[in-house]
Amino acid sequence: MLIENILVKDKRFSLPGGAGSDAVNDATQYAYAVCEFHTENPDIKGVGLAFTLGAGNDLVCKAIEYLSVPLKGKDIEEIMADFGPVYRSVLDSPSYRWLGPHKGVVHLALAAIVNACFDLWAKKREVPLWKLLLDLSPEELVNTLDFSYIEDVLTRQEALAILKEQEESRHLRESVLAQGYKAYDTSVGWFNYTDEEIKENVTRAVKNGFTALKLKVGSAEPERDIRRAKLIREIAGEQATIMLDANQKWTLEQAVEISKSLEVIRPYWIEEPTHPDDVEAHRIIAEAISPVKVATGEHIPNKVIFKNFMQAGAMYFCQVDCVRVGGISEFITISLMARKFNLPVVPHVGDMGQIHQHLVLFNHIAMGHENLFLEHIPHLSKYFKFPALIKNGYYVTPQASGSSSDLL
């Protein structure tokens, strides 16, 4: 199955009434830079997404056009048989590497390209992405990965050992396919929602089976965050799991002080408490606010920086996102690294959970990652051909071929 033509699309979607807002982002658009691999079969195309917030989406689209050229005319099975070197060759295109390396517009473009490769591969084999990945042998899976710059903590041989070690017990974890993967609701507590809206959202979420909820914090007046956090705890109940997300708003000192004041509601984690590049600040915060855990990864751009966070003890929950790092291949590499460090992977879902619903199943069954929960954001579901389905607070295991990335 040859990639005969490559189309790039700039897709933007307006959000209503404060949805998507946080302490540093008042944007009213979610957007995807979309890479499409078209084949001789008009009914089969590989679709890859990279996530942005609207403005600048066109820059990512342009970068996809540049970086995807070497894949045109290639057979998808040949590409994926030894994808690690292919990934590295696209990643390190010399002139474009200067614009990163491995971060920003160019790396987002890589995500869309890589995700299109995996989507087309799964569609060619007529299976959902989670099954494609689970059906690969450890050697075949590792052939899709690039271990450059992380060999000091995870070699190819160690990755193989992790996957092979989990093979005998995989059947014990396959029940998740029938049960579904638990979801947590981010949409109850967007930053610009009123207290009354939060009350209504939490009540509805609990009624719909959600037992884990997230609130956006980082207000100019911390008392507002404390009040709203207490509100969610009161309505959701003492047994509910509540996470707090500061979206990088705080300085180091503020993060420590305000996080401690929020301990009164027993948060499961504090997410992105300060600047996402500051590894040492995250380490200090993690130590200062323990036993409350630090979650981060939404804006960590690549496996090297994830490695640094893990080495430093600066994160507990790894929130890698396959539409923000270099696609599914880098997501799996980071997940393997997190497994070695015994850190849970709870992805950020710039894809609205469409691709990640596949990846968390793979992580749990093939790597033995803990079956925790996956973020759920419903705002773009009507734009997908096969939208992620939630039933009683659980993701329903997808059955359509591919990565669930096709847009209407």
Secondary structure, 3 states (H helix, E strand, C coil): CECCEEEEEEEEEECCCCCCCCCCCCCCEEEEEEEEEECCCCCCEEEEEEEECCCCHHHHHHHHHHHCHHHCCCEHHHHHHCHHHHHHHHHCCHHHHCCCCCCHHHHHHHHHHHHHHHHHHHHHCCCEHHHHHHHCCHHHHHCCCCCCCCCCCCCHHHHHHHHHHHHCCHHHHCCHHHHCEEEEEEEEECCCCCHHHHHHHHHHHHHCCCCEEEEECCCCCHHHHHHHHHHHHHHHCCCCEEEEECCCCCCHHHHHHHHHHHHHHCCCEEECCCCCCCHHHHHHHHHHHCCCEEEECCCCCCHHHHHHHHHHCCCCEECCCCCCCCHHHHHHHHHHHHHHCCCCECCCCCCCCCCHHHHHHHHHHHHCCCCCCEEECCCCHHHECCCCCEECCEECCCCCCECCCCEC
